[in-house]
């Protein structure tokens, strides 16, 4: 399919079931965190209504459409230019029947589409608090990395509003936000059910954490073994290759 590319854009092969994505080298490009988040959420059954909060390039929605089959996905992106690029990526993969990209602030969604409509909410929100770290002069990068338009609490609150009773919430974030994450999950009736720390290698401390919660779920938390990105030879670990379905 012929897709128009704009300045600084390229088409990248996701090397997964023939999927591709448009990226802009001047903006915030997706990383392995989105890949492992979709692998983590893959435990859900097929045929679900899924909400992707803060989709960015659309990477999570595009991958999750192949990993949780026969699902209907609604993806929210506040930045107009980025949302438009994500729509072209959806079209590039012929996924218009499965994925809808909405350009809006996540804080407006409950008023716009109602509540309690989704079986799954998945998100890779900005990691950094608005006042922390060095703010990037590139506004698109800044919004992608810092809580400038919506806070961590906003993402979790909206997830709770949009989930059906006993629906699943999946998120990736930084380990240093764990206390905030748990506070907000409980505040909005999302019971933490599973966490998994992500380590660059077996010798290094975790730099990310995967969290699963269930709306109005029972109180039982499972801490899974760490996910190791690179093996002792500096190559992707067996589990990462399994996520990519490249173990052979």
C-alpha positions, 0 to 999 in steps of 0.5 A: 500500500502506498502511504505518503511520508512526510519530512523526517519520516521512515517506515520501520519493519517491526519484524513481527507478523509483517507489521510496519510502523511510521516513525519520525526521527525528530520525535519520540520513537518507540522503544523495547518497553512497548514491545515487552508491555504487549508481550505482558498483556498477551496473557489476555484472551482473544476477542476483547475491547481494548483501550490504549491510553497515550498511544503515541506512534500507535505501536502498542495498538498495532502489536496488540492487534496481532497478539490478542486476536479479533479485538477492537482497539481504541487508541487515544493520542493528545498530539494531533501530528502524532495521532495523524501519523499513527492513523497512517500506520494503521492504514499501512497495516490494513488495520482500519477495521480493528483500530480507531485512533482518537486525537484527544486528551485522555482526561476528556475520554470518559465524557466523550465515549462514556464509561465501563466499555473496555475489557482491557486498558493498556498504557505506556504513560510518560515516565517523568513528573512534569517538574523532574529532569531536563525538559526537552525543547522539542515539544512533542518529545517533552509531552511523550516523556513528561507528565505535561498534559496528563499525570500518572494519576490521570492515566490510572483514573481514566483506566478505571473509569473505562474498564468493565468490572473485573477488567484488566489494566496493564502498564509499564513504568519506572520502579521509582514510581511503584509507591505512586502506582500502588497508591493510585491503583487502590484509590481507583479500585484497581487491585494490583495482581501482578508485577514484574521488574525488567532488568537490562541484564542479570547484573543490573538493577531493574529500570522498568516495571510491568504492572497488571491490575484488575478492577474490583479484583480480590487482594492477591499480588504475584511478584514474578521473576525479573524479565532480563533483556540481554544475556551474558553475551550482550544479545537478547535473552531467550524470553525477549526472543520469544516475545518477538517470536524469534527463538528459532 
